[in-house]
């Protein structure tokens, strides 16, 4: 399964954000969507997630229509119900989605994201931004979507939590397409298989992160007028 973006165009009034953007994202890879702040990374994710209208096509190569459950979208600003504890929220989500062993799965997921029992049983209104981000990512991971969109996912996490999330994402990539937006080149090189540049409304391949010359190439491309 590939995710195909074909001539995607998006503008807000007279401001053009995406100009015939096209790219093929392959299953089993983690992609870094790299661009300067304001380049349109979040807008592109909103198009893929059908949160905004656009021109062009975003389709799957296997001929199946992209369904809401196919996409997991982790927002840069986490939105969680403050009146629930982290454990209550995650277990409720699993139960609503028909998980028979929701309580057991909740414990496993909370452990995998490094959330302590004490924190899991606190109301989320007391959570830091990073802790809310962890819970948001835990809920999305529980869905096991075919396509995972991560909008600046690790910037609010501490070093330990960030490394835990990286390991989790690497373990999830088989059978999925994972795209994370970032403006941090070090993160892209450390976590991702390929880097895709978004500049002037267009997408282009920067190459594999195994390429030793990629840093110079990317920096040069991003600063060019």
N, C-alpha and C positions, 0 to 999 in steps of 0.2 A: 504493500500500500504506500503510495506517495500522496503528498498534499500538493496540489498544483495551484499556483496563483498565476492567473492569465490576464494581463493588461488591466490591472486593478487601478482605478482612478478614484481619488477622493479629494474633495475641496470643501472648505468652509467659507462660503461666500466667494470672494475673489482670491482667497488664499488657497493655493494648491498645495496639498500635503503629499499625496501619492500620484505619480504621473506614469501611468502604464507600467506599474510595478509587476514584475514577473519573476517567478522562481519555482523550483521543484524541491520540496523537502522530502527526504527519503526516510522510510521506517528504519528504526534501529540506531538512530543518530541523535546526538544532542547538538543543537545549533545555537550559536550566539548571534543574536540580532544586534549588531553593533552600530551605534550612531551617536552623534552629539545630542545634547539635550535639545529637545524641540524638533528633532529630525522627523518624527512621525511614527516612532516605534509603538506607542500605545494605540495610536489610530489604526495602524496595521492590525494589531491584535483585535481591536474592536470590530474591524471588518471580518476577520476570520471567524470571530465569535458571533457574528450577525447582530452586534449591538449598535451598528450604525449602517446606513445605506451606503452603497458604493456602486460604481460601474465596473464591468469586467466580470470575471468568473473566479470562484474559489471552489475547487472540486477535489474529489478523491480519484486516484487513478484506477481503482478497482470498480468504478462505475456506481458505487453506492453513494447515496446522498449523505452529506454530513448532518448528523442528528445532534441535538443538544447534549445528549449523554456521551457523545464521542469526544467532547472538548472539556478539558479542565482548565480553568482560567484563574490564576493566582494574581490578584491585584496588588499593586505596589502599596496601596493604602488599605490594610485589611479591614473588612466589615464583619463584625461578629456580634451576636446578641449579648449585651453587657449583663443582662439579668440572669444568665446561666453560667454555671461553672464550665471549665473546659471539658471535663469529663461528661457532664450532662449534654452539652452541645454535640460532641462527637458521637456519643451513644444514641442520642435521639436521631441524628442524621442517619446512622447505620440502620436503625430500626425502621425508619420511614422508607428506606431503600431496600427493605426486605432481608436484611442480614439476620439469619437465625441466631447466630452466636455473637450478637452485638456487644454484649458486656465483655466477653473474652477478647474480641477483636479490638475493642476500645483500649483495653489494658496493653495489648501488643503494640498498637499504633502509638499510644502515648509514650511507651518505653522507647520505641524506635526513634522518636523525635527528641528524646532527652528531656521530657517534661516530668518533673518530680511529682510524687503523689500529693504532696502539699500544694503545689501550684495547680495541679489538675483539679483539685477540689475547691479552689478559690473562684469567686465570681470574676468573670472576664473584664468587668469594669475596672478591676484592680491591676490588670495585666499591662505590662509595658508594650510598646509597639512591636518589639521583637517577639514577645510571647504570643501576641495576637496573630502575628505572621505565621508562627509555628502551627497554631491551631488551624488557621486557614489552609495551610499547606497539607496538614494532616487530613482534613476533610476532603480535599481534592485528591490526594493520594488514595484515599479509601475508595473513590469512585473508579479508579483504574481506567482512566480515559485513554482513547487511542491517540489523542492529540493533547499535549500538555503545553499551555502557554504560561510563561512565568515573566511577569513584568517587574524588573528590578527586584528579584526575589530574596537576595541575601544581604542587601545593604544594611538592614536594620538588625541583623543577627550578630551575636558575639562570635569570636573566632572558633570556639568549640562547636557551637550550634551550626555555624556555617560549614564546617568540615563534615559534620553529621549529615547535613542536607545534601552536600555534594555527593557523598557516598550513596545516599538514598536514591538520588537522581541517576547516578551511574548504574545502580542496580535495577532501575525501572526501564531503561531505554530499549531493551529488547522487545520487539513487537510494537513499539510506540514511536511517535515523532515528538520530540521535546524541543521547544524553541524558547530560549530565554532572552529577554531584551536587557541590555546593559550598556553603560558608557565606560565600563571599567575593563580595560584590555587584559589586565592580569587575570581577572576572573574568567574571561572568555578563553584564554589560553590554557588555564588550569583545568577547566571543567569540560569544555566542549570539543566535539570532533571536528566541526567546521565553523568558520566564521562568515557571516553574511553581512555585508555593509549596506546600510540604508542612508543614502545621501542624495539630495536634490530630488526626492520623491521616487527614486529608483533603487532596486535591489541588485546587488552584484556579489559574486563569490570572491571572497578574499583568499580562500584556499583552506587546506588542512592545517590544524594546529601543530602538526608534526613538522611543518615547514619552518626552518630556522630563520628564514628571511621575512616571515609574515609580519612581524611587528613593524619593521621599517615600511613595508608595503602599505599596511593599514594606516599608520600615522600619516604617511604621505598622502594617501587618498582622502583622509578626513579633513586635512587642513588645506587641500587644494581649493582654489576659488572656482 
